[in-house]
Amino acid sequence: MAANSQDAANNIAEISKGVQEIARSANEISIAANEVAENTLKASDKVTQIARDAAEISKGAGEIAHSMLEISQTSSETAAGAEETSNSARGLADMFEELEALCRQFKV
């Protein structure tokens, strides 16, 4: 009976060691899970920041596109103005030639 008691005590000691090992493993798993949770939050924050930055870049690109359209319109208006100025200059040159011809008709 003493041998059975000793065997039972040894078995209990082994079970106790096994339970302690399981407890240590559970603690390590808990620590690892907390680290995963922290890293997930950090990654989520980074993804949110990237989304904000992308929205800001998109807004900037839209503003650039609008500015380019305004530049294009201004260039078209400038080209039209230049054409009009050129036509006016030709008209003035023609009028000068006519005036010069009229002036030649007068004798001093």
C-alpha positions in Angstrom: 0.0 0.0 0.0 2.9 2.3 0.7 4.1 1.6 -2.8 0.7 2.5 -4.2 0.7 5.7 -2.2 4.2 6.6 -3.4 3.1 5.9 -7.0 0.0 8.0 -6.5 2.2 10.8 -5.1 4.6 10.6 -8.0 1.7 10.6 -10.5 0.2 13.7 -8.7 3.6 15.4 -8.9 3.9 14.7 -12.6 0.4 15.9 -13.2 1.2 19.0 -11.2 4.3 19.6 -13.4 2.2 19.1 -16.5 -0.4 21.6 -15.2 2.3 24.1 -14.5 3.8 23.7 -18.0 0.3 24.1 -19.5 -0.1 27.3 -17.4 3.2 28.6 -18.6 2.3 27.9 -22.2 -1.1 29.5 -21.7 0.6 32.6 -20.3 3.0 32.7 -23.3 0.1 32.4 -25.7 -1.7 35.2 -23.8 1.4 37.4 -24.1 1.8 36.6 -27.8 -1.9 37.2 -28.4 -1.6 40.7 -26.7 1.4 41.4 -29.0 -0.6 40.4 -32.1 -3.5 42.6 -30.9 -1.1 45.6 -30.4 0.5 45.1 -33.8 -2.9 44.8 -35.4 -3.9 48.1 -34.0 -0.7 49.7 -35.2 -1.2 48.2 -38.7 -4.8 49.5 -38.6 -3.6 53.0 -37.7 -1.1 52.9 -40.6 -3.7 51.7 -43.0 -6.0 54.6 -41.9 -3.1 57.1 -42.3 -2.4 55.7 -45.8 -6.1 56.1 -46.7 -6.0 59.7 -45.5 -2.8 60.4 -47.4 -4.3 58.8 -50.6 -7.4 61.0 -50.2 -5.2 64.1 -49.9 -3.2 63.1 -52.9 -6.4 62.5 -54.9 -7.6 66.0 -53.8 -4.3 67.5 -54.9 -4.5 65.7 -58.3 -8.0 67.1 -58.8 -6.8 70.6 -58.1 -3.9 70.2 -60.5 -6.3 68.9 -63.2 -8.5 71.9 -62.6 -5.5 74.3 -62.8 -4.4 72.6 -66.0 -7.8 73.1 -67.5 -7.7 76.8 -66.6 -4.3 77.1 -68.1 -5.5 75.5 -71.3 -8.5 77.8 -71.5 -6.3 80.8 -70.8 -3.9 79.7 -73.6 -6.8 79.3 -76.0 -8.0 82.8 -75.1 -4.5 84.2 -75.5 -4.2 82.5 -78.9 -7.5 84.0 -80.0 -6.4 87.4 -78.7 -3.1 87.1 -80.6 -5.0 86.2 -83.8 -7.3 89.2 -83.4 -4.3 91.5 -82.8 -2.6 90.1 -85.9 -5.7 90.7 -88.0 -6.0 94.3 -86.6 -2.3 94.9 -87.4 -2.9 93.7 -91.0 -6.0 96.0 -91.2 -3.9 99.0 -89.9 -1.2 98.2 -92.5 -3.7 98.2 -95.2 -5.2 101.4 -94.0 -1.7 103.0 -93.9 -1.1 101.9 -97.5 -4.4 103.5 -98.5 -3.6 106.7 -96.6 -0.1 106.8 -98.2 -1.6 106.5 -101.6 -4.0 109.3 -100.9 -1.2 111.5 -99.6 0.7 111.0 -102.8 -2.2 112.4 -104.8 -1.7 115.8 -103.1 1.1 118.0 -104.4 2.7 120.5 -102.3 
